[in-house]
């Protein structure tokens, strides 16, 4: 502050606004940087899996709605007629494709359909095994 500023300050007229900048200690800044790199492994506690044994094609819309709501769907077709099973698989496969999801055959008549928020990976042992195509399960080889 200069002499003129002191005079104006003495009269009660002040032209400058004093700013007080408080600096954070270096330890606090390092602590904030360290916590920015943390990732919680409990990000999605509401992950749900729907297991269903469909008997009719009319159930397919509810199954597609589960996928749209980001839930995994496991379908067991052991007690479902092969022609209805194929129609359901075709419909749900289209739904999964539209949602950028994935599908996987788990067993002869068991399928997993997952939305895009779920990553489906194969075990390296199952890649070595020779399995049938998707439609082999419905040829009547039950």
Residue frames as a rotation matrix with the C-alpha (Angstrom) as fourth column:
UNK 1
0.583 0.812 0.000 0.00
0.812 -0.583 0.000 0.00
0.000 0.000 -1.000 0.00
UNK 2
-0.362 -0.697 0.619 1.27
0.688 -0.648 -0.327 3.40
0.629 0.307 0.714 -0.93
UNK 3
-0.922 -0.066 -0.381 0.93
0.320 -0.685 -0.655 6.74
-0.217 -0.726 0.652 0.88
UNK 4
-0.701 0.705 -0.113 -2.10
-0.659 -0.578 0.480 7.78
0.273 0.411 0.870 -1.17
UNK 5
-0.170 0.634 -0.754 -3.81
0.036 0.769 0.638 4.45
0.985 0.081 -0.154 -0.48
UNK 6
-0.600 -0.105 -0.793 -3.21
0.768 0.201 -0.608 4.92
0.223 -0.974 -0.039 3.23
UNK 7
-0.960 0.246 -0.134 -4.79
-0.202 -0.939 -0.277 8.38
-0.194 -0.239 0.951 3.08
UNK 8
-0.376 0.863 -0.337 -7.90
-0.657 0.008 0.754 7.09
0.653 0.505 0.564 1.27
UNK 9
-0.226 0.242 -0.944 -8.10
0.449 0.885 0.120 4.21
0.864 -0.397 -0.309 3.70
UNK 10
-0.866 -0.152 -0.476 -7.90
0.497 -0.360 -0.790 6.70
-0.051 -0.920 0.388 6.64
UNK 11
-0.775 0.620 -0.125 -10.83
-0.629 -0.776 0.053 8.62
-0.065 0.120 0.991 5.13
UNK 12
-0.245 0.696 0.675 -12.81
-0.210 0.641 -0.738 5.38
-0.947 -0.322 -0.011 4.76
UNK 13
0.739 0.391 -0.548 -12.67
-0.603 0.023 -0.797 5.32
-0.299 0.920 0.253 0.99
UNK 14
-0.173 -0.790 0.588 -10.92
-0.246 0.613 0.751 2.34
-0.954 -0.015 -0.300 -0.35
UNK 15
0.197 0.218 -0.956 -10.35
-0.955 -0.179 -0.238 1.70
-0.223 0.959 0.173 -4.04
UNK 16
-0.480 -0.427 -0.766 -8.93
-0.611 0.790 -0.058 -1.79
0.630 0.440 -0.640 -3.86
UNK 17
0.736 0.634 0.239 -10.58
-0.646 0.551 0.527 -4.89
0.203 -0.542 0.815 -2.56
UNK 18
-0.325 -0.894 0.308 -8.14
-0.944 0.328 -0.043 -6.95
-0.063 -0.304 -0.951 -0.61
UNK 19
0.626 0.455 -0.634 -8.16
-0.535 0.841 0.076 -10.63
0.567 0.292 0.770 -1.46
UNK 20
-0.063 -0.600 0.798 -6.98
-0.910 0.363 0.202 -13.19
-0.411 -0.713 -0.568 0.95
UNK 21
0.456 0.113 -0.883 -5.94
-0.620 0.752 -0.224 -16.37
0.638 0.650 0.413 -0.83
UNK 22
0.287 -0.325 0.901 -5.40
-0.783 0.462 0.416 -19.31
-0.552 -0.825 -0.122 1.39
UNK 23
-0.095 -0.406 -0.909 -3.26
-0.825 0.543 -0.156 -22.06
0.557 0.735 -0.387 0.01
UNK 24
0.915 0.401 0.044 -3.87
-0.373 0.801 0.469 -25.66
0.153 -0.445 0.882 0.84
UNK 25
0.154 -0.889 0.430 -0.98
-0.704 0.207 0.679 -27.50
-0.693 -0.408 -0.595 2.39
UNK 26
-0.332 -0.397 -0.855 0.86
-0.916 0.351 0.193 -29.80
0.224 0.848 -0.481 0.01
UNK 27
-0.959 -0.034 0.283 -0.18
-0.138 0.923 -0.358 -32.88
-0.249 -0.383 -0.890 2.01
UNK 28
-0.092 0.994 0.053 -3.89
-0.112 0.042 -0.993 -32.17
-0.989 -0.097 0.108 1.39
UNK 29
0.270 0.153 -0.951 -3.30
-0.920 -0.252 -0.302 -31.74
-0.286 0.956 0.073 -2.35
UNK 30
-0.708 -0.577 -0.408 -1.41
-0.664 0.740 0.106 -35.04
0.240 0.346 -0.907 -2.51
UNK 31
-0.754 0.492 0.435 -4.24
0.011 0.671 -0.741 -36.76
-0.657 -0.554 -0.512 -0.62
UNK 32
0.256 0.885 -0.388 -6.84
-0.451 -0.246 -0.858 -35.47
-0.855 0.395 0.336 -3.10
UNK 33
-0.004 -0.330 -0.944 -4.76
-0.994 0.103 -0.032 -36.66
0.108 0.938 -0.329 -6.07
UNK 34
-0.921 -0.378 0.094 -4.37
-0.389 0.907 -0.164 -40.09
-0.023 -0.188 -0.982 -4.49
UNK 35
-0.434 0.825 0.363 -8.13
0.049 0.424 -0.904 -40.54
-0.900 -0.374 -0.224 -3.99
UNK 36
0.195 0.501 -0.843 -8.86
-0.828 -0.377 -0.415 -39.56
-0.526 0.779 0.341 -7.60
UNK 37
-0.437 -0.459 -0.774 -7.19
-0.822 0.553 0.136 -42.78
0.365 0.696 -0.619 -8.75
UNK 38
-0.824 0.182 0.536 -9.33
-0.229 0.759 -0.609 -45.05
-0.518 -0.625 -0.584 -6.58
UNK 39
-0.460 0.712 -0.530 -11.99
-0.647 0.140 0.749 -47.17
0.607 0.688 0.396 -8.22
UNK 40
-0.225 0.480 0.848 -14.71
-0.837 0.350 -0.420 -48.83
-0.498 -0.805 0.323 -6.23
UNK 41
-0.964 -0.113 -0.242 -15.22
-0.223 0.839 0.496 -52.49
0.147 0.532 -0.834 -7.00
UNK 42
-0.559 0.827 -0.064 -18.76
0.672 0.406 -0.620 -52.27
-0.486 -0.389 -0.782 -5.69
UNK 43
-0.942 0.120 -0.312 -20.05
-0.245 -0.883 0.401 -50.01
-0.228 0.455 0.861 -8.46
UNK 44
-0.326 0.864 -0.383 -23.08
-0.724 0.031 0.689 -52.02
0.607 0.502 0.616 -9.44
UNK 45
-0.869 0.012 0.495 -24.72
-0.404 0.560 -0.723 -53.72
-0.286 -0.828 -0.482 -6.49
UNK 46
0.036 0.994 0.100 -28.01
-0.578 0.102 -0.810 -54.23
-0.816 -0.029 0.578 -8.34
UNK 47
-0.570 -0.280 -0.773 -26.74
-0.808 0.365 0.463 -56.66
0.153 0.888 -0.434 -10.95
UNK 48
0.028 0.697 0.717 -29.50
-0.615 0.577 -0.537 -59.23
-0.788 -0.426 0.444 -11.43
UNK 49
-0.919 -0.233 -0.319 -29.82
-0.393 0.621 0.678 -62.44
0.040 0.748 -0.662 -13.38
UNK 50
0.103 0.988 0.116 -33.20
-0.910 0.140 -0.390 -63.72
-0.401 -0.066 0.914 -14.56
UNK 51
-0.939 -0.320 0.128 -33.48
-0.262 0.904 0.338 -67.49
-0.224 0.284 -0.932 -14.96
UNK 52
-0.028 0.984 -0.174 -36.47
-0.847 -0.116 -0.519 -68.67
-0.531 0.133 0.837 -16.97
UNK 53
-0.832 -0.045 0.553 -37.90
0.208 0.899 0.386 -71.83
-0.514 0.436 -0.739 -18.49
UNK 54
-0.479 0.687 -0.546 -40.23
-0.790 -0.608 -0.072 -70.44
-0.381 0.397 0.835 -21.15
UNK 55
-0.479 0.424 0.769 -43.11
0.308 0.901 -0.306 -72.61
-0.822 0.090 -0.562 -22.31
UNK 56
0.500 0.713 0.491 -44.78
0.781 -0.128 -0.611 -70.25
-0.373 0.689 -0.621 -24.79
UNK 57
-0.311 -0.602 0.736 -43.60
0.870 -0.492 -0.035 -67.64
0.383 0.629 0.676 -27.27
UNK 58
0.551 0.639 0.538 -45.80
0.360 -0.763 0.537 -65.04
0.753 -0.102 -0.650 -25.54
UNK 59
0.793 -0.294 -0.534 -43.26
0.527 -0.107 0.843 -64.87
-0.305 -0.950 0.070 -22.70
UNK 60
0.054 -0.889 0.456 -40.59
0.987 -0.021 -0.159 -63.42
0.151 0.458 0.876 -25.00
UNK 61
0.319 0.094 0.943 -41.59
0.222 -0.975 0.022 -59.77
0.921 0.202 -0.332 -24.56
UNK 62
0.980 0.028 0.195 -41.07
-0.183 -0.237 0.954 -59.94
0.073 -0.971 -0.228 -20.80
UNK 63
0.523 -0.848 0.091 -37.66
0.737 0.503 0.451 -61.53
-0.428 -0.168 0.888 -21.39
UNK 64
0.002 -0.483 0.876 -36.70
0.807 -0.516 -0.287 -58.75
0.590 0.708 0.389 -23.81
UNK 65
0.697 0.309 0.647 -37.82
-0.084 -0.861 0.502 -56.18
0.712 -0.404 -0.574 -21.22
UNK 66
0.880 -0.452 -0.148 -35.43
0.286 0.253 0.924 -57.73
-0.380 -0.856 0.351 -18.70
UNK 67
0.049 -0.898 0.438 -32.58
0.993 0.091 0.075 -57.25
-0.107 0.431 0.896 -21.17
UNK 68
0.178 0.087 0.980 -33.65
0.447 -0.894 -0.002 -53.66
0.876 0.439 -0.198 -21.82
UNK 69
0.897 0.176 0.406 -33.51
-0.275 -0.496 0.823 -53.11
0.347 -0.850 -0.396 -18.04
UNK 70
0.104 -0.995 0.005 -29.86
-0.768 -0.083 -0.635 -54.33
0.632 0.062 -0.772 -18.13
UNK 71
0.267 0.008 0.964 -30.48
-0.748 0.632 0.202 -57.71
-0.608 -0.775 0.175 -16.52
UNK 72
-0.765 -0.535 -0.359 -28.90
-0.644 0.640 0.419 -60.95
0.006 0.552 -0.834 -17.69
UNK 73
0.404 0.909 0.097 -31.26
-0.886 0.416 -0.204 -63.67
-0.226 -0.004 0.974 -18.85
UNK 74
-0.838 -0.536 0.100 -30.55
-0.505 0.832 0.230 -67.39
-0.207 0.143 -0.968 -18.67
UNK 75
0.204 0.933 -0.298 -33.01
-0.978 0.183 -0.097 -69.51
-0.036 0.311 0.950 -20.62
UNK 76
-0.744 -0.308 0.593 -33.50
-0.351 0.935 0.045 -73.23
-0.569 -0.174 -0.804 -20.09
UNK 77
-0.129 0.686 -0.717 -35.28
-0.990 -0.053 0.127 -74.89
0.049 0.726 0.686 -23.03
UNK 78
-0.943 -0.310 0.119 -35.25
-0.320 0.944 -0.078 -78.49
-0.088 -0.112 -0.990 -21.74
UNK 79
-0.524 0.821 0.228 -39.05
0.536 0.525 -0.661 -78.61
-0.662 -0.224 -0.715 -21.46
UNK 80
0.051 0.492 -0.869 -39.82
-0.458 -0.762 -0.458 -76.29
-0.888 0.422 0.186 -24.39
UNK 81
0.689 0.230 0.687 -40.79
0.447 0.612 -0.653 -77.61
-0.570 0.757 0.319 -27.83
UNK 82
-0.254 -0.944 0.211 -37.91
0.768 -0.064 0.637 -77.13
-0.588 0.324 0.741 -30.34
UNK 83
-0.176 0.207 0.963 -39.86
0.845 -0.470 0.255 -74.89
0.505 0.858 -0.092 -32.75
UNK 84
0.877 0.470 0.103 -40.91
0.327 -0.740 0.588 -72.52
0.353 -0.482 -0.802 -29.94
UNK 85
0.497 -0.781 -0.377 -37.38
0.524 -0.077 0.849 -72.57
-0.692 -0.619 0.371 -28.54
UNK 86
-0.368 -0.672 0.643 -35.96
0.917 -0.149 0.370 -71.52
-0.153 0.726 0.671 -31.90
UNK 87
0.270 0.548 0.792 -38.44
0.615 -0.731 0.295 -68.66
0.740 0.408 -0.534 -32.25
UNK 88
0.960 0.061 -0.274 -37.61
0.267 -0.499 0.824 -67.42
-0.086 -0.864 -0.495 -28.74
UNK 89
0.121 -0.990 -0.077 -33.86
0.690 0.028 0.724 -67.63
-0.714 -0.140 0.686 -29.42
UNK 90
-0.269 -0.187 0.945 -34.29
0.911 -0.367 0.186 -65.71
0.312 0.911 0.269 -32.67
UNK 91
0.636 0.605 0.480 -36.28
0.402 -0.790 0.463 -62.95
0.659 -0.101 -0.745 -30.99
UNK 92
0.899 -0.316 -0.303 -34.01
0.214 -0.286 0.934 -62.62
-0.382 -0.904 -0.190 -27.95
UNK 93
-0.042 -0.948 0.316 -30.89
0.884 0.112 0.453 -62.76
-0.465 0.298 0.833 -30.15
UNK 94
-0.011 0.128 0.992 -32.26
0.741 -0.664 0.095 -59.82
0.671 0.736 -0.088 -32.14
UNK 95
0.921 0.371 0.120 -32.94
0.173 -0.663 0.728 -57.94
0.350 -0.650 -0.675 -28.92
UNK 96
0.571 -0.783 -0.245 -29.42
0.485 0.082 0.870 -58.60
-0.662 -0.616 0.427 -27.65
UNK 97
-0.212 -0.646 0.734 -27.94
0.977 -0.134 0.164 -57.47
-0.008 0.752 0.659 -30.95
UNK 98
0.343 0.440 0.830 -29.94
0.492 -0.837 0.240 -54.24
0.800 0.326 -0.504 -30.87
UNK 99
0.992 0.048 0.114 -28.72
-0.076 -0.490 0.868 -53.58
0.097 -0.870 -0.483 -27.31
UNK 100
0.283 -0.955 -0.093 -25.06
-0.642 -0.117 -0.758 -54.34
0.713 0.274 -0.646 -28.20
UNK 101
0.450 -0.055 0.891 -25.14
-0.804 0.410 0.431 -57.29
-0.390 -0.910 0.140 -25.84
UNK 102
-0.577 -0.681 -0.452 -23.80
-0.781 0.622 0.058 -60.82
0.241 0.386 -0.890 -26.06
UNK 103
0.659 0.732 0.173 -25.18
-0.752 0.639 0.160 -64.33
0.006 -0.235 0.972 -26.08
UNK 104
-0.543 -0.837 -0.075 -23.62
-0.818 0.547 -0.177 -67.63
0.189 -0.034 -0.981 -25.17
UNK 105
0.511 0.622 -0.593 -24.78
-0.423 0.783 0.457 -71.22
0.748 0.018 0.663 -25.28
UNK 106
-0.036 -0.494 0.869 -24.05
-0.999 0.003 -0.040 -72.72
0.017 -0.869 -0.494 -21.86
UNK 107
-0.548 -0.049 0.835 -25.34
-0.234 0.967 -0.098 -76.21
-0.803 -0.249 -0.542 -22.41
UNK 108
-0.826 0.231 0.515 -27.33
0.545 0.563 0.621 -78.28
-0.146 0.794 -0.590 -24.85
UNK 109
-0.017 0.912 0.409 -30.57
0.792 -0.238 0.563 -76.38
0.611 0.333 -0.718 -24.12
UNK 110
0.535 0.122 -0.836 -29.35
0.730 -0.564 0.385 -73.55
-0.425 -0.816 -0.391 -21.88
UNK 111
0.041 -0.437 0.899 -28.47
0.780 -0.549 -0.302 -70.07
0.625 0.713 0.318 -23.15
UNK 112
-0.067 -0.149 -0.987 -27.17
0.768 -0.639 0.045 -66.87
-0.637 -0.754 0.157 -21.60
UNK 113
0.209 0.153 0.966 -28.21
0.751 -0.658 -0.058 -63.48
0.626 0.738 -0.253 -22.98
UNK 114
-0.022 -0.345 -0.938 -26.46
0.886 -0.441 0.142 -60.44
-0.463 -0.828 0.315 -21.53
UNK 115
0.942 0.328 0.070 -26.86
0.328 -0.859 -0.394 -56.69
-0.069 0.394 -0.916 -22.10
UNK 116
0.526 -0.769 0.364 -23.91
0.194 -0.309 -0.931 -54.47
0.828 0.560 -0.013 -23.00
UNK 117
0.412 -0.379 0.829 -22.99
-0.818 -0.554 0.153 -53.76
0.401 -0.741 -0.538 -19.35
UNK 118
0.611 -0.191 0.768 -22.01
-0.383 0.778 0.498 -57.42
-0.693 -0.599 0.402 -18.85
UNK 119
-0.037 -0.706 -0.708 -18.91
-0.992 0.112 -0.060 -58.96
0.121 0.700 -0.704 -20.40
UNK 120
0.854 0.294 0.429 -19.20
-0.329 0.944 0.008 -62.64
-0.402 -0.148 0.903 -21.27
UNK 121
-0.048 -0.918 -0.394 -15.89
-0.997 0.069 -0.038 -64.49
0.062 0.391 -0.918 -21.63
UNK 122
0.813 0.278 -0.512 -15.25
-0.331 0.944 -0.013 -68.11
0.479 0.180 0.859 -22.45
UNK 123
0.563 -0.623 0.543 -13.06
-0.406 0.364 0.838 -70.39
-0.720 -0.692 -0.048 -20.40
UNK 124
-0.132 -0.704 -0.698 -10.04
-0.979 -0.019 0.205 -71.47
-0.157 0.710 -0.686 -22.41
UNK 125
-0.795 -0.130 0.592 -10.93
-0.163 0.987 -0.002 -75.13
-0.584 -0.098 -0.806 -21.80
UNK 126
0.169 0.942 0.289 -14.35
0.240 0.245 -0.939 -74.74
-0.956 0.228 -0.185 -23.39
UNK 127
0.420 -0.089 -0.903 -12.76
-0.782 -0.541 -0.310 -73.20
-0.461 0.836 -0.297 -26.48
UNK 128
-0.638 -0.754 -0.157 -10.80
-0.745 0.553 0.374 -76.40
-0.195 0.355 -0.914 -27.00
UNK 129
-0.491 0.542 0.682 -13.84
0.165 0.827 -0.538 -78.62
-0.856 -0.152 -0.495 -26.77
UNK 130
-0.969 0.248 -0.005 -15.76
-0.035 -0.117 0.993 -79.29
0.245 0.962 0.122 -29.94
UNK 131
-0.531 0.844 -0.076 -19.35
0.124 -0.012 -0.992 -78.19
-0.838 -0.536 -0.098 -29.58
UNK 132
-0.253 0.555 0.792 -22.32
0.958 0.258 0.126 -78.04
-0.135 0.791 -0.597 -31.86
UNK 133
-0.815 0.065 0.576 -23.80
0.190 -0.909 0.371 -74.99
0.547 0.412 0.729 -33.48
UNK 134
-0.813 0.522 0.260 -26.63
-0.554 -0.553 -0.623 -73.02
-0.181 -0.650 0.738 -31.92
UNK 135
0.079 0.941 -0.328 -29.30
-0.988 0.118 0.098 -74.96
0.131 0.316 0.940 -33.77
UNK 136
-0.533 -0.330 -0.779 -27.82
-0.323 0.930 -0.173 -78.43
0.782 0.160 -0.602 -33.07
UNK 137
-0.967 0.145 0.211 -29.58
-0.176 0.222 -0.959 -78.45
-0.185 -0.964 -0.189 -29.73
UNK 138
-0.190 0.980 -0.062 -32.97
-0.604 -0.166 -0.779 -78.38
-0.774 -0.111 0.624 -31.45
UNK 139
-0.518 -0.042 -0.854 -32.57
-0.802 0.372 0.468 -81.11
0.298 0.927 -0.226 -34.06
UNK 140
0.623 0.775 -0.109 -34.28
-0.664 0.597 0.450 -83.60
0.414 -0.207 0.887 -31.81
UNK 141
-0.061 -0.754 -0.655 -31.08
0.004 0.656 -0.755 -85.10
0.998 -0.049 -0.037 -30.34
UNK 142
0.220 0.202 0.954 -32.46
-0.857 -0.428 0.288 -84.78
0.467 -0.881 0.079 -26.84
